[in-house]
Amino acid sequence: MSQVITLGSSHVVAPQRNPVRGEAYSAARGAGLIGLAVVVGFILFQVVDSPGTPSGGGGGGGGGEESTVVTQETLPDDAGTARPPGDFLTIVLNASGQGGAAQNLTNLLRPNGYNLLTPGNAPLQEGTTVQCQEGFDAEAQALLFAVGSDATVAPYEPPPADAGEGAADAECVVYLGQTPGATTET
């Protein structure tokens, strides 16, 4: 079918669109765009959710630290044979004064399979330390490797009483301290 359109003294024949074909084309095009959006979304999710990628969320602060995915093959030689990360309780305590820092580090450690307690707070300290109870030396080295940055292993001291629910049960504690020379948010 065609339609005759008169413009002044000229006649133009314009083809008429098939409404069924137009709807089918639009539906197919829409489905294709949705499929493309799903693929792009999946790729972005994989990039953002991949271990070692700094995460946003968690209340801000904490900088852009990166965590390393720890496996027995990637452990440093002095880590020995550590228990799997899910076989012992770990807590991250914010001793930096930076809001959200302990939650950010907890989120970075999560892909390693650590059995993580809800992060809490501790008195301010300079530098980050990993402290594990006696008999958890290899786990302390593995956790130190996962925490990265300039963390050090220190002798275990029980977490403060107000550090958070379950903190006293943790076999390993990460005290996320201030970077030397840094100032705290007020």
C-alpha positions as a Markdown table, in Angstrom:
| # | Residue | x | y | z |
|---|---|---|---|---|
| 1 | Met | 0.0 | 0.0 | 0.0 |
| 2 | Ser | 1.1 | 3.5 | -0.7 |
| 3 | Gln | -0.2 | 6.9 | 0.1 |
| 4 | Val | -0.3 | 9.8 | -2.3 |
| 5 | Ile | 0.7 | 13.1 | -0.7 |
| 6 | Thr | 0.1 | 16.4 | -2.5 |
| 7 | Leu | 2.6 | 19.1 | -1.9 |
| 8 | Gly | 1.5 | 22.2 | -3.9 |
| 9 | Ser | 1.2 | 21.0 | -7.5 |
| 10 | Ser | 3.5 | 18.0 | -7.0 |
| 11 | His | 2.4 | 14.6 | -6.0 |
| 12 | Val | 4.6 | 12.3 | -3.9 |
| 13 | Val | 3.9 | 8.7 | -3.4 |
| 14 | Ala | 5.1 | 7.6 | 0.1 |
| 15 | Pro | 5.1 | 3.9 | 1.0 |
| 16 | Gln | 3.0 | 3.1 | 3.9 |
| 17 | Arg | 4.6 | 1.2 | 6.8 |
| 18 | Asn | 3.3 | -2.2 | 7.7 |
| 19 | Pro | 2.2 | -1.8 | 11.3 |
| 20 | Val | 2.9 | -5.5 | 12.2 |
| 21 | Arg | 6.4 | -5.4 | 10.7 |
| 22 | Gly | 7.1 | -2.1 | 12.5 |
| 23 | Glu | 6.1 | -3.5 | 15.9 |
| 24 | Ala | 8.1 | -6.7 | 15.4 |
| 25 | Tyr | 11.1 | -4.7 | 14.4 |
| 26 | Ser | 10.8 | -2.4 | 17.4 |
| 27 | Ala | 10.3 | -5.4 | 19.8 |
| 28 | Ala | 13.4 | -7.1 | 18.3 |
| 29 | Arg | 15.4 | -3.9 | 18.6 |
| 30 | Gly | 14.3 | -3.4 | 22.2 |
| 31 | Ala | 15.2 | -7.0 | 23.1 |
| 32 | Gly | 18.6 | -6.5 | 21.5 |
| 33 | Leu | 19.3 | -3.4 | 23.5 |
| 34 | Ile | 18.2 | -5.1 | 26.7 |
| 35 | Gly | 20.5 | -8.0 | 25.9 |
| 36 | Leu | 23.4 | -5.6 | 25.3 |
| 37 | Ala | 22.7 | -3.8 | 28.6 |
| 38 | Val | 22.7 | -7.2 | 30.4 |
| 39 | Val | 26.0 | -8.2 | 28.9 |
| 40 | Val | 27.6 | -4.8 | 29.7 |
| 41 | Gly | 26.2 | -4.9 | 33.2 |
| 42 | Phe | 27.6 | -8.4 | 33.7 |
| 43 | Ile | 31.0 | -7.4 | 32.6 |
| 44 | Leu | 31.0 | -4.3 | 34.9 |
| 45 | Phe | 29.8 | -6.5 | 37.8 |
| 46 | Gln | 32.7 | -8.9 | 37.2 |
| 47 | Val | 35.2 | -6.0 | 37.1 |
| 48 | Val | 33.8 | -4.3 | 40.2 |
| 49 | Asp | 33.3 | -7.5 | 42.1 |
| 50 | Ser | 36.6 | -9.1 | 41.3 |
| 51 | Pro | 38.9 | -9.8 | 44.3 |
| 52 | Gly | 41.6 | -7.2 | 44.7 |
| 53 | Thr | 39.4 | -4.4 | 43.3 |
| 54 | Pro | 39.0 | -1.6 | 45.8 |
| 55 | Ser | 35.4 | -1.3 | 46.8 |
| 56 | Gly | 33.4 | 1.9 | 47.3 |
| 57 | Gly | 30.7 | 1.6 | 49.9 |
| 58 | Gly | 31.1 | 0.9 | 53.6 |
| 59 | Gly | 30.7 | 4.5 | 54.8 |
| 60 | Gly | 33.7 | 6.1 | 53.1 |
| 61 | Gly | 37.1 | 6.6 | 54.4 |
| 62 | Gly | 39.6 | 3.8 | 54.4 |
| 63 | Gly | 41.4 | 5.0 | 51.3 |
| 64 | Gly | 41.9 | 2.9 | 48.3 |
| 65 | Glu | 43.6 | -0.1 | 49.8 |
| 66 | Glu | 43.8 | -3.2 | 47.8 |
| 67 | Ser | 43.5 | -6.7 | 49.3 |
| 68 | Thr | 45.3 | -9.7 | 47.8 |
| 69 | Val | 43.4 | -12.9 | 47.3 |
| 70 | Val | 45.3 | -15.5 | 49.4 |
| 71 | Thr | 45.7 | -19.1 | 48.5 |
| 72 | Gln | 48.2 | -21.6 | 49.8 |
| 73 | Glu | 50.1 | -21.1 | 46.5 |
| 74 | Thr | 50.3 | -17.3 | 46.9 |
| 75 | Leu | 51.3 | -17.3 | 50.6 |
| 76 | Pro | 54.8 | -16.1 | 51.5 |
| 77 | Asp | 57.2 | -18.8 | 52.5 |
| 78 | Asp | 57.2 | -17.8 | 56.1 |
| 79 | Ala | 53.4 | -18.3 | 56.4 |
| 80 | Gly | 53.8 | -22.1 | 56.7 |
| 81 | Thr | 50.6 | -24.1 | 56.4 |
| 82 | Ala | 47.9 | -21.8 | 57.6 |
| 83 | Arg | 44.4 | -22.9 | 58.4 |
| 84 | Pro | 41.8 | -22.0 | 55.8 |
| 85 | Pro | 40.6 | -18.4 | 56.4 |
| 86 | Gly | 37.1 | -19.6 | 57.2 |
| 87 | Asp | 38.3 | -21.9 | 60.0 |
| 88 | Phe | 39.0 | -19.1 | 62.5 |
| 89 | Leu | 37.3 | -15.9 | 63.5 |
| 90 | Thr | 38.8 | -12.6 | 62.4 |
| 91 | Ile | 37.7 | -9.0 | 63.2 |
| 92 | Val | 38.9 | -5.7 | 61.8 |
| 93 | Leu | 38.9 | -2.8 | 64.3 |
| 94 | Asn | 39.2 | 0.8 | 63.2 |
| 95 | Ala | 42.1 | 2.4 | 65.1 |
| 96 | Ser | 42.5 | 5.1 | 62.5 |
| 97 | Gly | 39.7 | 7.5 | 63.3 |
| 98 | Gln | 38.7 | 7.4 | 59.6 |
| 99 | Gly | 35.0 | 6.7 | 59.3 |
| 100 | Gly | 34.2 | 3.4 | 57.5 |
| 101 | Ala | 37.8 | 2.2 | 57.3 |
| 102 | Ala | 37.2 | -1.1 | 59.2 |
| 103 | Gln | 34.2 | -1.9 | 57.1 |
| 104 | Asn | 36.1 | -1.2 | 53.8 |
| 105 | Leu | 38.9 | -3.5 | 54.8 |
| 106 | Thr | 36.4 | -6.1 | 55.9 |
| 107 | Asn | 34.8 | -5.9 | 52.5 |
| 108 | Leu | 38.2 | -6.3 | 50.9 |
| 109 | Leu | 39.0 | -9.4 | 52.9 |
| 110 | Arg | 35.7 | -11.1 | 52.3 |
| 111 | Pro | 36.6 | -12.6 | 48.9 |
| 112 | Asn | 39.4 | -14.5 | 50.7 |
| 113 | Gly | 36.8 | -16.5 | 52.6 |
| 114 | Tyr | 37.7 | -15.1 | 56.1 |
| 115 | Asn | 35.1 | -15.8 | 58.8 |
| 116 | Leu | 34.7 | -12.1 | 59.6 |
| 117 | Leu | 33.0 | -10.6 | 62.6 |
| 118 | Thr | 31.2 | -7.2 | 62.3 |
| 119 | Pro | 34.0 | -4.6 | 62.3 |
| 120 | Gly | 34.3 | -2.3 | 65.3 |
| 121 | Asn | 36.4 | 0.4 | 66.8 |
| 122 | Ala | 39.6 | 0.5 | 68.9 |
| 123 | Pro | 41.7 | 3.3 | 70.4 |
| 124 | Leu | 43.7 | 5.2 | 67.9 |
| 125 | Gln | 47.1 | 3.8 | 67.0 |
| 126 | Glu | 49.7 | 4.5 | 64.4 |
| 127 | Gly | 50.2 | 1.9 | 61.8 |
| 128 | Thr | 48.2 | -1.3 | 61.0 |
| 129 | Thr | 48.8 | -4.5 | 63.0 |
| 130 | Val | 47.7 | -8.0 | 62.7 |
| 131 | Gln | 47.4 | -9.8 | 66.0 |
| 132 | Cys | 46.5 | -13.5 | 66.3 |
| 133 | Gln | 46.3 | -15.7 | 69.4 |
| 134 | Glu | 49.0 | -18.2 | 70.2 |
| 135 | Gly | 49.1 | -21.1 | 67.7 |
| 136 | Phe | 47.9 | -18.9 | 64.9 |
| 137 | Asp | 51.3 | -17.7 | 63.6 |
| 138 | Ala | 50.8 | -19.0 | 60.1 |
| 139 | Glu | 47.3 | -17.5 | 60.0 |
| 140 | Ala | 48.8 | -14.1 | 61.1 |
| 141 | Gln | 51.3 | -14.2 | 58.2 |
| 142 | Ala | 48.5 | -15.1 | 55.7 |
| 143 | Leu | 46.3 | -12.3 | 57.1 |
| 144 | Leu | 49.2 | -9.9 | 56.9 |
| 145 | Phe | 49.6 | -10.8 | 53.3 |
| 146 | Ala | 45.9 | -10.4 | 52.6 |
| 147 | Val | 45.8 | -7.0 | 54.4 |
| 148 | Gly | 48.7 | -5.7 | 52.4 |
| 149 | Ser | 50.0 | -2.2 | 52.8 |
| 150 | Asp | 52.4 | -1.5 | 55.5 |
| 151 | Ala | 50.9 | -3.8 | 58.2 |
| 152 | Thr | 53.0 | -5.6 | 60.7 |
| 153 | Val | 52.4 | -8.6 | 62.9 |
| 154 | Ala | 52.3 | -7.8 | 66.6 |
| 155 | Pro | 51.8 | -9.9 | 69.8 |
| 156 | Tyr | 48.1 | -10.6 | 70.5 |
| 157 | Glu | 46.3 | -8.4 | 72.9 |
| 158 | Pro | 42.6 | -9.0 | 73.5 |
| 159 | Pro | 40.3 | -6.5 | 71.8 |
| 160 | Pro | 38.8 | -3.7 | 73.9 |
| 161 | Ala | 35.6 | -4.7 | 75.7 |
| 162 | Asp | 33.6 | -2.2 | 73.6 |
| 163 | Ala | 35.1 | -3.3 | 70.3 |
| 164 | Gly | 31.9 | -4.9 | 69.1 |
| 165 | Glu | 29.8 | -8.0 | 69.3 |
| 166 | Gly | 31.9 | -11.2 | 69.3 |
| 167 | Ala | 35.3 | -9.3 | 69.3 |
| 168 | Ala | 36.4 | -11.3 | 72.4 |
| 169 | Asp | 35.9 | -14.5 | 70.4 |
| 170 | Ala | 38.2 | -13.5 | 67.5 |
| 171 | Glu | 41.4 | -15.6 | 67.1 |
| 172 | Cys | 42.8 | -12.8 | 64.8 |
| 173 | Val | 42.4 | -9.1 | 65.1 |
| 174 | Val | 43.4 | -6.5 | 62.5 |
| 175 | Tyr | 43.9 | -3.1 | 64.1 |
| 176 | Leu | 43.6 | -0.7 | 61.2 |
| 177 | Gly | 45.7 | 2.2 | 62.4 |
| 178 | Gln | 46.5 | 5.7 | 61.2 |
| 179 | Thr | 49.0 | 6.1 | 58.4 |
| 180 | Pro | 52.1 | 7.6 | 60.0 |
| 181 | Gly | 51.9 | 11.4 | 59.7 |
| 182 | Ala | 48.1 | 11.3 | 58.8 |
| 183 | Thr | 45.5 | 13.3 | 60.6 |
| 184 | Thr | 42.0 | 12.1 | 61.5 |
| 185 | Glu | 38.7 | 13.3 | 60.3 |
| 186 | Thr | 36.8 | 15.4 | 62.7 |
